[in-house]
């Protein structure tokens, strides 16, 4: 039996149970075509489902570890097959409780961090991948330090950014670590701020990463240059949206892939408010959105194939079941409004999760407000788009479009064909990234709309425009018809050619001539790149030398040191850094502003009477933006002649008077001597003469 037939069979069985037995029915059947339908499965979750990740075989990896039970050494995970209705548990070798999970571009879940100890919580640095074929974990090299409650984000190059989490000794880990599937972990990169736990991070269409919460100040990270832009916007809600959710709204050809992020609920006591931000604006500003039907902390927000967002679960007060929020809301970005999505049956609070399944339903599991117990019942939400009415007004299953054939892989900007008997009725073709959800946030959730044209029995589809719009990895490919009914999804792997990118930090550096000069260059390999990158630089000041270490490199951060700039001409030098591997070449630019100064003295010669004095005016003139301290000295005076400067140093620019005094024993003589100004490693000199007579 094919996977699609199995999904269809499961859906039919669920409807049969609902209509005949009424098991788990929490909404009136007559409203299923308006608000959808909630169903409780007839089997339960055997472990606390703290983390859930959808794999490319349609099964769900559950990681629980100690499951919020201090002292529990029975560390567990599970694989749930929603189609077969089976859950198989297995042990794990370290405590994966409160980790970060994302799906690597090759389809393996990556598990980072976990629990070293409870109360107070300390984090583990451990890392594992899970193989969906063999159902086995493999331990990888650990991170530099522990992380409890970290966020893992797949970047545009397929590498994984890990941020935040409590360290092995308690403090918050404020470094970024980048994981590459070939090279492993790069060196920790210290952020300019300390994030909250489980920060909400979204990759934007320009490749940067937006931090949306839960704190009130939003920030943007450029992984290529390792630079943060902090406080780019401030939320209108003046308290932290703790355990609220955050969603990158659908990126589609119709909205020109403009990135907008929506934040939901959070706080304790919780709020029912939402906010939206347009990150294409020159100055992004958070704007109030519509209110949800209930306040929510520990909620979930799930993107549906139609582009609508299902907001569900949570409670008005954190971990207080009597304040649980049962009403589900459906947000429509097209109208900026909520409508009812019915109501689930069980409290879904701390450690609850919601995720989109390939059959376009939503699985909801967990809830663990009290240690020692968790909500074991699994609920399935069938959105209203799966129902319609017959001529008599009876609710029936909607006719779904189907996918008769689709490629296993899709490339950026490349054309591909989807066979479907419903080509003429298809209104949209979308990719929804496979979920990896925990603690009210899906770490990679996004929907990408695709351009297409309909043919006879087929759709000619254009792949995503770029890896920043659709980071490499596995996606659910849905067809949605003109009635808003989605197909059952096919998994497709989206990726581009093996490549790399190059960035430099800082982009502008201003130094004094002679000072140590270095730039941090990131030769960032994509997840599927396996070559060696050679680096070079042009545009240096005359006589200067640029050295990369290491060079060549398999990828990662390398240092560009520029030496031998003493006596270089001050000015602005545009530098071009070139990274090459065979026929692949990428460049990035930086600007070196070299500051200097000149020194002069007048007059060029003086007569000094024996037993008398004479003076010179010494002038320091800055070049560029030089503003250093220049210390003055002289050498080579005739025997019996002494000299002193007033003042002895000049800051930036100015003059000093050099006074020479000839002793009565000085001998008549004409001699040249040198006046020197020194600032750090930079020195400049001028020569004048004196005649003693």
Order of alpha helices (4+ residues) and beta strands (2+ residues): alpha-alpha-beta-beta-beta-beta-beta-beta-beta-beta-beta-beta-beta-beta-beta-beta-beta-beta-beta-beta-beta-beta-beta-beta-beta-beta-beta-beta-beta-beta-beta-beta-beta-beta-beta-beta-beta-beta-beta-beta-beta-beta-beta-beta-beta-beta-beta-beta-beta-beta-beta-beta-beta-beta-beta-beta-beta-beta-beta
